[in-house]
Amino acid sequence: MELINRILSEMTLEEKVGQLNLVTAGQAVTGPVANGDMTENIRAGFVGGVFNLWGRDAVRAAQKLAVEESRLSVPLFFGLDVLHGHRTIFPVPLAEAGAFDVELWGRTARAAAVEAAADGIDLTFAPMLDVARDPRWGRIVEAPGEDPLVAAEFAAAKVKGFQGEGLSAQGSIAATAKHFVGGGAALAGREYAAADISERTLHEVYLPPFAAAVAAGCAAIMPAFNSVAGVPMTAHAELLRGYLRTRLAFEGVIISDYTAVPELVQHGVAADLVEAAALALKAGIDVDMVSGAYLHGLPQALERGLIEETDIDAAVRRVLTLKRNLGLFENPYRRLDASEAATCDHGALALEAARRSITLLTNRDILPLPADVRRIAVVGPLADARAEMLGPWYAAGRAESCVTILEGLRAALPAREIRHHPGVAIEGDDCSGVDAACALCATVDAVVLCVGESAGMSGEAASRASPGLPGRQREFAEAILATGAPVIAVLSSGRPLIASWLIERARATLATWLLGDMAGKAVADVLTGRFNPTARLAATWPREVGQIPIFYATRSSGRPPDAGNPFTSRYLDIPTEPLFPFGHGLSYAQVQLYNLRTNVERFEIRDDAELEVRVDVANRGTIATEETVFLFVRDPVASVARPAMELKAWAKSFLDAGAAKTTVFTLSIESFSFPGKNMQRRCEPGAFEILVGLNADPKTLRSIRVEAVPTPNPQA
Ligand code: GLC
């Protein structure tokens, strides 16, 4: 701390607020404005960090300016959005979440960190931990899905993967848990829109992933653009200082989102930039991204008496501590000296991750492709779409590194006749290619129909009010279906697509999301059966857009849906059930669960209580398989209305053909607890239902009841 105190004591006010100023170098464009040339400000000590800049020479040159030409030689930190890979691009988070594989999530983050660090990156603006339950919202692609437990496990795995054995390690980068909090609940799924979330839902759903990230030691947190119940997150002192700093004892740096500080004026809570800067600093924002509001506004806020210099000092101290922990004072070029990434090839990991992120939604006896399927038409605008496979946040990824679906199939089936035609573009009105594509399908044994979204149709500022197939793809797909050839639909997208009309008519449908570098190889491996699909939906798949938001953990109604009773919570025009529930996904095996049991029927409410749940899993199929078994808990009677059920654990079961194994879950008292009236977690006495199955469809779950009993009163 001596170093930090010394530097702080020598800093002018301008140099202090300079440390709180994060500028974009513009090598990637991730926001509405740019900072222009930053050279003079770096020399003057008015820049604390730079993002959207990577590459050894460029980073070294910028760091040299700060270290050799500024008065106090305080090194910069370098940030970038490394969401799902740096140079090697892995599947988008919504896809990878479907692997339900904590170890894989950590390994891809570790690989990304090594590659990013070697390019001079010290900090990533990831993992993105917004619980997302609205496919209209483009950022669902960056999220680990709809469930808070999945998001919490994802958070911990990614933070540990990025940060490795410690921030100062050459191959480690600081993780930034984002966006704190509630962006996924934006009004009508519209990006940046206000979110109205009850305190209870905040504590049950949106806050737990960030608690997990903090517990895993994440170095930074980025508040969300949106407001929650009328308070913009960039000015939300209660959640930033009250919850993060006090309840979670988070000591890291809080970095605003892109120009979010001055946007407090548009939110209607600050009259001008100076007030916005003061409000943000007092609420707990340490670093101002891009806007210059801190650099230019905080000195004036000080003059107006809106803040104290000690408020600024506290923020500067946290930034300097982050730089010290990153090892930048010892060696400002430490990551650039790493040669590890130069030799690392993460292609095999990219293929493994892509394979394990593909969800087989339906299969009517056509997959894996049988040997007598000799002539295949691979049609559609996503068949040979290289850049789209990268997804919207691809850091230093390159389209030329991606294997397209067509390339993957041709490489996997060299002896088959594989024809190709795009048919239509991803968007636009040109249908001139439809007839030619249909003609290809007239004499084939199977059609692989590759449709979906471009990489830019999901991610930030990419909400879609009608999240179906864009452009004239539906017309095209209808024409392909009309040829009568067996159609395998391959959906490449950043969200669950509203495409029931296609899914119900295709012989099989795969959700392949946006799989990164090895997309085509992975899709071919699943279609040919070289890889048995194992992914499960991390987000519910709606039947119609009118059902959105739709997710499994809904609170019951006093009149639950009953198709036979008009006076219940239902629609006149469509079923209330989704097209596919959370956790849905087929494999090429047939698995059965039976003999659900617990070690006790009742347990005492104690911190050390443990309940063992066992279920037998049998593979009735003809190939080995990996299945994900989910365990939910239902609390039928409590002091507040609880969600219909909540995911409390999942486990993998690896089964050879014909084999059977027992899957064992060990539940703690935490699995039966929830935020009580004061939002402090508690377990209440009473009956609970444990539900186990292969997805969240209540009709398919096996259940057993247990009872939580108060600990006997020792005085009694
Ligand atoms: C963007 C995004 C945020 C990202 C930041 C820096 O606006 O909201 O997720 O980390 O700017 O690129």
Boltz pocket constraint, residues with backbone or C-beta under 6 A from the ligand:
constraints:
  - pocket:
      binder: B
      contacts: [[A, 30], [A, 31], [A, 81], [A, 125], [A, 178], [A, 257], [A, 258], [A, 460]]
      max_distance: 6.0
